[in-house]
Amino acid sequence: MPKLTIDGKEVEAGANLNLIQAAELVDVEIPHYCFHPGLSIPGNCRMCLVEIEKAPKLQIACNTRVAEGMVVRTTSDKAKAAQKAVLEFLLINHPIDCPVCDQAGECKLQDYYMDYDQQPSRFPLPEKNRKGKAIDIGSGVMLDQERCILCARCTRFFDEVTHSSELAIFE
């Protein structure tokens, strides 16, 4: 089993684990949206960018497998700046109306905003892109396009678990 260091903590992790999973072994949280251990890894949210010693650029932790001797920094200035920038991008058109949201405070977008950003939007409210609200897309399923950050977890579930491909992302 490879030994690596994550934020100064040494961890021995299974060779098939990615950096998000290895970090969890030593109680280090790497923020992420699109990753789920039971689904494929699209790497599309980019929230899990981390700095890896000797790597020329930041890497996504969800699709980077652990390796012997790897040194990972999740809270370096570069990693934090990237996480903050990704979060700002995800929030550009997201309505900041948490008190009336269905998630009732159980929202990683809100949690990460409090942990990594806490900056007012540079886009005034009238300029935000308005999308469809409460679109009925089937029995018991309602789509709120303003709240969707296109992490694709729902579509991957239908493609990979139920094999029914009932949902897809277009345009």
N, C-alpha and C positions, 0 to 999 in steps of 0.2 A: 504494500500500500504506500502510495506516495506521501511524503511529508512536505508540507509547505507552510508558509507563514502568511497570515491574514491579519492586517493591522497589528502587527507585533505579537500575535498569538500563534503558537505552533499548533498545527493540526495534522493528524494522520487520517487521510480520507481515501475511500475506495476509488480506484482508477476511473470508474465510469461516472463519477460525480462531476457536476459542474461547480463553478465557484460559488454560486448562490447556495447550493446544498452544502458545500464544504464550510462556508461561513456560518451557516446555521449550527454546525457542530460545536462551534466555539462562541455561540451567542452574539454573532456579528450579523446585523441586518443589512442586506444590500437591497435598496429599493427596486421594485420591479412591478410591472403590470401584466405583461403578456406571458410570462413564464408560469407554467403549471407542470408539476412532475409527471402527470399522467398524459400529457399532450406533447406533440412535436414542438420544436423550438423555432419560431419564426424570427425572433430577435428584432421585432419591429417597433417596440416602444422606446428602446434605447435608454431607459431610465437606469439600467443596471451597469452603466459604464464605470469601469474601475481602472486604476493604474497598476500595471504589472511591470516589475523591474525588468529592464533590458528589452521591453517591447517599445517600438517607436511611437505607437499611438495608444490611446485608451482602448480597452477591449470590452465587449459586452460579456458580463459574468454568466448570463444564462446559457451561452453557447461556447464557453471556454472551459474545457476539461482541465481538471487538476493535473499537475505535473510535479515531479520530484524537484525540490529546491525552489519552487516558484515563490516569489515574494509579491504579495498583493496589498495594495493600499486602497481602501474604500473611502477614506476620509481625507485624502490629500487635497491640496488646493485645486489641482487639475480635475480630479474626480468630482469634487463638490461643485466646481464651476460648471462642469458638464451636466451634472444632475439638475442643477438649478436652471440651466438653459433649456433642457428637455422639458422640465416641469412648466416653465414659462410658455414654451411652445404648445404643450398640451392644454394649457389654460387660456390660450389666446381667445378662443371662441366659446369656451365653457362658461355657462352662466354661474356667477358666484352668488347663488341664492340658497346656500346650505340650510338655512332654517326651514325652508319649505320643501326640501328635497326628500324623495322617497327613502333614501339611504339612511336618513335620521342619524347622521354622525358616524355611520359605519362605512366610511368611504376612504379608500387608500389615497385617492386624489387629494382629499381634504387633509388626511394625516400627513402625507408627504409635503403638502404646501406648508403645514405648520412646522415640520421638521427641517425642510430644506430651502424654503423660499421666503415666505411672509412679506413679499413685496407687492405693492399695488400694481394692477395691470397698467401697462403702457398704452393699452388700447381702450379709449373711453367707451362706456357702455353702448351708446348708440351706434358705434362703428363695429360692434361684434357681429359676426355672421349669424343670422338666425336660421335655425333648421327646424325640421318637423318635430312636433311634440305629440306624445301619446298616439303613435300610429299603430293601429291594430294590424298585426301581421300574422295572426292565427289564433287558434284556441288557447287562451290563457297567456298569450305573449304580446307585450306592448313594447314598441320601440320608441325611445326618446333619443333622437339624433343629436340633440344638443349636449347630452351627457355622455354619449359614446365617444371613446378616445381611440377606436379602431385597434384595440389590442388583439382582436380576432380569436379570443378564447371561445366565444360562443360558436363561431363558425367551425373552428377546429374540433370542438366537441361533436358537432353533428357529422363532420367528415370522418373523424377517427374513432369515435366511440359508438355512436349509433349507426354509422355508415349510411345515413339517410340524406345527407347534404341538403337539409331543409333551409338553411340560411347561407347567404353568401354576401360578400362585400363588393359592391359595384361602384364605379366612378369615384 
